[in-house]
Structures are given as C-alpha cells and as structure tokens.
C-alpha cells in the first residue's frame, strides 16, 4: 500500500496535511486521499488540486473519538453521522497522525469551552472597545496572549501523556526482548523495538518543539508586560503623591479657617462653627471611614485639635477627670503577665510540643461527596477525615483563650469603659485563628470532654463538654486566678449552599470579673467558607456583635464588614464604638479580625453636614491618636504543613497524665489522623459514630419504657391514636444528662443553658473516673 515517494505529513503551524488511505466501499476498498487538519477540523480531498474548490468531507474533532485498530489502521468518528476508516503507509506515519489529531482535538475542545463561557465571563466587565481606546485594546491583546499561552501549556500536557504511553509500550517490548531466546523470532522482536523507539523519538521531538514555541512566545511578551506593569506602578505612585499634597493643603486651609473664625465675634464664630464641622468631616489626610462599601457609613473619625485636648475637659468634651485618668491607664505599657508570687515563678513549667506530624497530601473529590448533601445539616453528613483537622470542636472552642491576657488586663482596669475595650478586643481575637484554617474540626461525641489546664503558666483552667448531639451543643467554663470567669454554650447551625458553607454559632458568651462584679455578654458572628466546590477555600466573618455590661449598662457595638469585590476598604475590617448607658461615645475601635485592633479616645462628637445614602446623618467623632490594644501572634514556621495551627493549637491534642476517659485527646480516630494514618482514621470514625447511634437508640428505648410505665401506674390506657399524638411526639425521647454541667435558666439572658456544677478538678485530683461513660 505504501509508496516510496509518498510525501510525509508535515506540520505548518496549526495545520497538518498529508496522504492517507481512506476506506470507500467494498468494491474499491482503500483509496488514497489528501487530508488536511486545521483549526480542529479534519478535511479530505481526492487530490491536492481540489483544496481550492472541492472538499469531499469534514469532521469536527472537538466531539470526535479517535481509536487505533492495528499497526497502521485508525478510526475517527463523531458519534455515528461521520466515520472515517483510515490507513497509514506504516506505523510511524500512523503515529504522526494520531499525535497531531490528539493535539488538535484537545485544542478544539478548549476553544469550544471558552466560546460557551465567553458571554458570561467577559461581556459584563469587558465591553467592546471603541476605536482609539488604548486600554481596552491592550487588555484584549493581553487576554489573547494568555489564551495562546494556555493553549501551549495544554499541548505540553497532551504530549506528556503520549510520551508516557509510548514509553510504557517501549518498556514492554524491551522486557519481551530480554526474555526471548535466540530463535527465529528475534529479528521480528528487534524490528518491533526499533519501531517503538522511533515512535518515542517522534513524540519527544513534538514535545520539544512545543516547549520551544512556548518559550519563544513567553519571551516575546515578557518585556512588554514588564513595561506595562512598571508604567502602572509609576502612575499609581504619582497619583498617591498628588493626593497626599492635596490633602495636606486642605488640612492647612481648614486650620487657617478655624483660626480666623475664633478671632471674630461670638455670633460670627457660632455661625461659622457649622461649616467648620462639615468641612472637618471631609478631611482626606487622617480620616477613617468605618463602613463596608455597600452600605452608608455609620460614623467618621477625625483627629481632634491638640488645643482642644489641652483645655478643660469639662468645658469642651464633657468628659470628667476620671475619664482622663482612664485614658492615661490605656496609654501605659502592656501589663506584665508574670506578676505572681516568687514561689510560682520558681516552679519549672512543663515543656510542650511545638510540632505535629506533617499533613499528608491526599486528594479527594469533594463534589462526589457533597452533591447529595445540599441543604442538609452539616453535623448530619458523614464526612471523611480528609476534610478535617486533627482537633475536635471542643478543642477549637478552647482556642478562644489564645489571647487570654486581654481578659487579664481587663480585670485590672479601674474604669468599666476601659475594661470594655479589652473585652471587645478579646471577642474579636477569637477569629484570628480562622483566616487560614479551612479544615473542619471533629464533631464531638456526646459526653466527650476536653480540659485545658494552664493554671501554672497562665492562671486559668478550662473545661468543655459536649452536652447535646442533636442539635450539637458544647458547654465551656473557664476560671482564672487573675479575677475573671468565662462561660459559654455554643450550638452550631450550619448549612451547605452549594458554593459556600455558612456556620452560625448560636449561644451567648459570658465574662464575669470579680472586681466590680461586671458581667459582660456577647454572641458570635457568622462564619462563611467560600469556594467549596471550585477554587481555593477562603473564610470570611460577617455580622454584628453587641458587647453589653449588664452591671453598668455600657455597650460596645462591633461590626464585621463582609468581603466585597468592589470595596476599596481594607479586607476583614472591624469597627466599633464604646458607649455608656446614656449612649455617649467614649472610645472608637478599629482594625481587622485577622491582624490587630486599635482604640481611639473620643473627645467630641457631632452630626456631620452630609447625609448618607439612606438619608441618615453621619456621626463625626473627634479622637486622639489611635493606639494598639491587640495584635495577632505571627504565623509559625512550617504552619502550612501543620494545618496552620497556632502555638496553642499544637499543644491541644498532646497527651497528658490524668486525663478523663472522655477527653478528646483519647479519641482514636483523631489521634490516627494526626499521625497521618487517614484510612485507619476513617474506619475508626465510622465505628465511633455507629457506637454513638446505638447508645442513643438505647436511651430512647429506656425513656419510652419509663413513660409507658408511668402512664400505666396512673391508670391511663395507651391506644393507637395516642401514639400519633403530637404532644407525645414532641416529648423528649433522649434522657441524656451532662456529667459536669447542669441545665438551668440563665438569669441574665433568660436562655436555657448548661452551667458548670463543679467537681471535675476534684475528681481529677482523686483520679476516680468511675462515673464517666465509655464513648471511645
């Protein structure tokens, strides 16, 4: 079938052409035809001369399948309408065509996908550029170059797959040659090895050529992009310098205006004070705008006049001398946390671990698990440990104590308003550990506990217990030797929405200080995990927190601004105002929940002259210079391979002596996951969950039998209709009671909560854990 002078198929850019034998019918059999491969289309002609006027057939490779029959034959079909049975002159020529067809097919499929998505991805943000719009044309050029580079990368990937395929075939042939004895078949095997080696060389050359094209294209555009980027940077610097100069000039003019207005008569100064305040609200030099870009600003802060601060505070700002003393205490250096008795300092502290085993690199398709779980409660979805981090929710709840020193400082404050600043900063600091932590903590088993005894190092003891399973609820109690107590009961409500996961903590956090008996409460904001299915996971916090002092009536309103693509404001921003019971502002808090918080002393407040987007006037606060009240600890070295744990989180799952049998550190699946044995951890996790379900069914049967016996003793009969009585269905079927916490009504909030009843630490000292359930 082959001819010595048959031209070899040759590539010309994205075009590939040559002679191939095509099956016509049973009478004529295979006939030689001229095939042309271009732009994802394979066309054929009887002769080369027909290319200009007559095409005998065309098939689109984007939806076609390519199969190989034998050494020279191959078939191209698009699903039944068109099928080409082709034969090359030799195996080497056939492989050239197969390689070219696979590359063209991959490129055609990509182009079709980009064409389908172009209307959604580019039309809203990239309208057609009018003639002369250099920015739009430059953007179009960059997009075109990026698409070309992406196409070349896909070509490299396809070539790599072909090299792997042919390399395996070559290896098999070599193995057969090694095991072959010197017989008559030796010549055939040697020829086969030679042909496969030739195929491998051809494919390797194709990949080398693709690499060369990619490199040349990247080098051609690299300098152009660097120049464009440098030009943008220079323009940005010039704009920033210009804006700074304008802001300084504005500030100088305003100060000059104020000085001139003070020299006028009382009537003139009074009439000028209105515009002065209006202009002060528009300063560009030092103003901070406390808003998310989508909403109207609630208030604005401007630097207070230094002369204003030197005057009598009672005449100008309305603050008494006690508040001035409070401000001085806030300006002091951070309080020393080791001001304990000398005997405590001499006791050597336990050395705790600073590393855990590195996280294994296991891949898992999340969509295959989550597609059937949309709209369900997250706690009811069986999840493999691949999505977890090796700590439980009880331990994660204990991580709120990462910055316990804020409460230590708050306990030493003389003023309740100053104390409020530290408590508010503490409420924000608990979210700082979540910015990189995309792993899901283990759902605690019912009755599971976790103790965190840091009395010698930090002066506090913490105890958590899982007091309910449906809905999941954990009670937490912390007592500190430094004058404060923290307690909370958190119920997590979570919903999977397809693209993101919403986690809504329900419950109230209480902080009680011995000095002054100040009792603070607040709630947590909503946590959202984005890009659940596609893209890189990232976490955002949004909502509002009201920190209330129920003893004095002081209040701090904190606002967590949600992330917005169109916002020019700093990401993860938090703002707040500390007010007394009369609604008078004393401090302004600002910062981010993943980095730091600052406070500013309010000297004056007024209504701005401009209205917000909803017709509300903005409040303008004149404040002193902001000072830092909290800053996040730096990320540890190698944290990305240790689930981004903090120094405290690394020690939470470290085994300790004297732990309760129900402690999270004894949980076997969690321990196996930390050790990198994930398959065993998944099996152990299923065993524990099934054991918990069996125990729950047993409790429900006992509760039902007790209700039946009590009704029989009272002489009541149970008929079939009573079994469908809604009142009976609503009755609790689970008689479980927490071991270390009692359920009662909270006197402050009126909620039904679990409060620590005592006895845990005394039981630990005795080492008698007979009352603990067997949950592991």
Rosetta blueprint (number, residue, H / E / L):
1 X L
2 X L
3 X L
4 X L
5 X L
6 X L
7 X L
8 X L
9 X L
10 X E
11 X E
12 X E
13 X L
14 X L
15 X E
16 X E
17 X E
18 X E
19 X E
20 X E
21 X E
22 X E
23 X E
24 X E
25 X E
26 X L
27 X L
28 X L
29 X E
30 X E
31 X E
32 X E
33 X E
34 X E
35 X E
36 X E
37 X E
38 X E
39 X L
40 X L
41 X E
42 X E
43 X E
44 X E
45 X E
46 X L
47 X L
48 X H
49 X H
50 X H
51 X H
52 X H
53 X L
54 X L
55 X L
56 X L
57 X E
58 X E
59 X E
60 X E
61 X H
62 X H
63 X H
64 X L
65 X E
66 X E
67 X E
68 X E
69 X L
70 X L
71 X L
72 X L
73 X E
74 X E
75 X E
76 X E
77 X E
78 X L
79 X L
80 X L
81 X L
82 X L
83 X E
84 X E
85 X E
86 X E
87 X E
88 X L
89 X L
90 X L
91 X H
92 X H
93 X H
94 X H
95 X H
96 X H
97 X H
98 X H
99 X H
100 X H
101 X H
102 X H
103 X H
104 X H
105 X H
106 X H
107 X H
108 X H
109 X H
110 X H
111 X H
112 X H
113 X H
114 X H
115 X H
116 X H
117 X H
118 X H
119 X H
120 X H
121 X H
122 X L
123 X L
124 X L
125 X L
126 X L
127 X L
128 X L
129 X L
130 X L
131 X L
132 X L
133 X L
134 X H
135 X H
136 X H
137 X H
138 X H
139 X H
140 X H
141 X H
142 X H
143 X H
144 X H
145 X H
146 X H
147 X H
148 X H
149 X H
150 X H
151 X H
152 X H
153 X H
154 X H
155 X H
156 X H
157 X H
158 X H
159 X H
160 X H
161 X H
162 X H
163 X H
164 X H
165 X H
166 X H
167 X H
168 X H
169 X H
170 X H
171 X H
172 X H
173 X H
174 X H
175 X H
176 X H
177 X H
178 X H
179 X H
180 X L
181 X L
182 X L
183 X L
184 X L
185 X L
186 X H
187 X H
188 X H
189 X H
190 X H
191 X H
192 X H
193 X H
194 X H
195 X H
196 X H
197 X H
198 X H
199 X H
200 X H
201 X H
202 X H
203 X H
204 X H
205 X H
206 X H
207 X H
208 X H
209 X H
210 X H
211 X H
212 X H
213 X H
214 X H
215 X H
216 X H
217 X H
218 X H
219 X H
220 X H
221 X H
222 X H
223 X H
224 X H
225 X H
226 X H
227 X H
228 X H
229 X H
230 X H
231 X H
232 X H
233 X H
234 X H
235 X H
236 X H
237 X H
238 X H
239 X H
240 X H
241 X H
242 X H
243 X H
244 X H
245 X H
246 X H
247 X H
248 X H
249 X H
250 X H
251 X H
252 X H
253 X H
254 X H
255 X H
256 X H
257 X H
258 X H
259 X H
260 X H
261 X H
262 X H
263 X L
264 X L
265 X L
266 X H
267 X H
268 X H
269 X H
270 X H
271 X H
272 X H
273 X H
274 X H
275 X H
276 X H
277 X H
278 X H
279 X H
280 X H
281 X L
282 X L
283 X L
284 X L
285 X L
286 X L
287 X L
288 X E
289 X E
290 X E
291 X L
292 X L
293 X L
294 X L
295 X L
296 X L
297 X L
298 X L
299 X E
300 X E
301 X E
302 X E
303 X E
304 X L
305 X L
306 X H
307 X H
308 X H
309 X H
310 X H
311 X L
312 X L
313 X H
314 X H
315 X H
316 X H
317 X L
318 X L
319 X L
320 X L
321 X H
322 X H
323 X H
324 X H
325 X H
326 X H
327 X H
328 X H
329 X H
330 X H
331 X H
332 X L
333 X L
334 X L
335 X L
336 X L
337 X L
338 X L
339 X L
340 X L
341 X L
342 X H
343 X H
344 X H
345 X H
346 X H
347 X L
348 X L
349 X L
350 X L
351 X L
352 X L
353 X L
354 X L
355 X L
356 X L
357 X L
358 X L
359 X L
360 X L
361 X L
362 X L
363 X L
364 X L
365 X L
366 X H
367 X H
368 X H
369 X H
370 X H
371 X L
372 X L
373 X L
374 X L
375 X L
376 X L
377 X E
378 X H
379 X H
380 X H
381 X L
382 X L
383 X L
384 X L
385 X H
386 X H
387 X H
388 X E
389 X E
390 X E
391 X E
392 X E
393 X H
394 X H
395 X H
396 X H
397 X H
398 X H
399 X H
400 X H
401 X H
402 X H
403 X H
404 X L
405 X H
406 X H
407 X H
408 X H
409 X H
410 X H
411 X H
412 X L
413 X L
414 X L
415 X L
416 X H
417 X H
418 X H
419 X H
420 X H
421 X H
422 X H
423 X H
424 X H
425 X H
426 X H
427 X H
428 X H
429 X H
430 X L
431 X L
432 X H
433 X H
434 X H
435 X L
436 X L
437 X L
438 X L
439 X L
440 X E
441 X E
442 X E
443 X L
444 X L
445 X L
446 X L
447 X L
448 X L
449 X E
450 X E
451 X E
452 X E
453 X E
454 X E
455 X H
456 X H
457 X H
458 X H
459 X L
460 X E
461 X E
462 X E
463 X E
464 X E
465 X E
466 X E
467 X E
468 X E
469 X E
470 X L
471 X L
472 X E
473 X E
474 X E
475 X E
476 X E
477 X E
478 X E
479 X E
480 X E
481 X L
482 X L
483 X L
484 X E
485 X E
486 X E
487 X E
488 X E
489 X E
490 X E
491 X E
492 X E
493 X E
494 X E
495 X E
496 X E
497 X L
498 X L
499 X L
500 X E
501 X E
502 X E
503 X E
504 X E
505 X E
506 X E
507 X L
508 X L
509 X E
510 X E
511 X E
512 X E
513 X E
514 X L
515 X H
516 X H
517 X H
518 X L
519 X E
520 X E
521 X E
522 X E
523 X L
524 X L
525 X L
526 X E
527 X E
528 X E
529 X E
530 X E
531 X L
532 X L
533 X L
534 X L
535 X L
536 X L
537 X L
538 X E
539 X E
540 X E
541 X E
542 X E
543 X E
544 X E
545 X E
546 X E
547 X E
548 X E
549 X E
550 X L
551 X L
552 X L
553 X L
554 X L
555 X E
556 X E
557 X E
558 X E
559 X E
560 X E
561 X L
562 X L
563 X L
564 X L
565 X L
566 X L
567 X L
568 X L
569 X L
570 X L
571 X L
572 X L
573 X E
574 X E
575 X E
576 X E
577 X E
578 X E
579 X E
580 X L
581 X L
582 X L
583 X L
584 X L
585 X E
586 X E
587 X E
588 X E
589 X E
590 X E
591 X E
592 X E
593 X L
594 X L
595 X L
596 X E
597 X E
598 X E
599 X E
600 X E
601 X E
602 X E
603 X E
604 X E
605 X E
606 X E
607 X E
608 X E
609 X E
610 X E
611 X E
612 X L
613 X L
614 X L
615 X L
616 X L
617 X E
618 X E
619 X E
620 X E
621 X E
622 X E
623 X E
624 X L
625 X L
626 X L
627 X E
628 X E
629 X E
630 X E
631 X E
632 X L
633 X L
634 X L
635 X L
636 X L
637 X L
638 X L
639 X H
640 X H
641 X H
642 X H
643 X L
644 X L
645 X L
646 X L
647 X H
648 X H
649 X H
650 X H
651 X H
652 X H
653 X L
654 X L
655 X L
656 X L
657 X L
658 X L
659 X L
660 X L
661 X L
662 X L
663 X E
664 X H
665 X H
666 X H
667 X L
668 X H
669 X H
670 X H
671 X H
672 X H
673 X H
674 X H
675 X L
676 X L
677 X L
678 X H
679 X H
680 X H
681 X H
682 X H
683 X H
684 X H
685 X H
686 X H
687 X H
688 X H
689 X H
690 X H
691 X H
692 X H
693 X H
694 X H
695 X H
696 X H
697 X H
698 X H
699 X H
700 X H
701 X H
702 X H
703 X H
704 X H
705 X H
706 X H
707 X H
708 X H
709 X H
710 X H
711 X H
712 X H
713 X H
714 X L
715 X L
716 X L
717 X L
718 X L
719 X L
720 X H
721 X H
722 X H
723 X H
724 X L
725 X L
726 X H
727 X H
728 X H
729 X H
730 X H
731 X L
732 X L
733 X L
734 X L
735 X L
736 X L
737 X L
738 X L
739 X L
740 X L
741 X E
742 X E
743 X E
744 X E
745 X E
746 X L
747 X L
748 X L
749 X L
750 X L
751 X L
752 X E
753 X E
754 X E
755 X E
756 X E
757 X L
758 X L
759 X L
760 X H
761 X H
762 X H
763 X H
764 X H
765 X H
766 X H
767 X L
768 X L
769 X L
770 X L
771 X L
772 X L
773 X L
774 X L
775 X L
776 X L
